[in-house]
């Protein structure tokens, strides 16, 4: 479980099995890095499914500035 900080950027993926949205890791490039060709094998924190997620399955997300910190899997 991650605490999302207002204004910060994250790379997210949705589990192939349970569709839970999860943080892959904070995006230190603030949405600017080229992630084409990237591929990550990650186990779902919710259901344990181990999936392979490429750039097409990874979403950039900036948590809104006018939002409270939120928790996401």
C-alpha positions, -999 to +999 in steps of 0.1 A: +000+000+000+013+034-010+004+069+003+000+092-027+013+127-021-005+157-037+014+170-067+037+140-070+039+118-101+036+080-102+037+051-127+006+028-122-006-004-136-039-024-133-035-060-123-043-083-153-063-106-130-082-085-104-078-051-121-067-034-089-049-001-097-014-002-082+017+020-079+046+006-098+069+033-084+071+071-081+079+088-114+110+109-106+109+123-141+076+140-133+059+125-164+088+133-188+108+100-191+103+078-222+091+044-209+086+028-244+104-006-244+101-008-206+087-041-192+082-050-155+073-083-139+053-075-108+032-095-083-002-079-074-004-068-038-041-076-038-044-111-053-008-122-058-010-126-096+024-122-112+021-102-145+043-087-171+035-051-178+050-031-207+047+006-216+012+001-230-001-011-196+017+015-175-001+048-168+014+081-157-005+097-129-001+130-110-020+131-078-040+164-077-025+193-057-058+201-041-063+166-027-056+149+005-030+122+006-046+090-006-038+053-002-036+030-032-024-006-035 
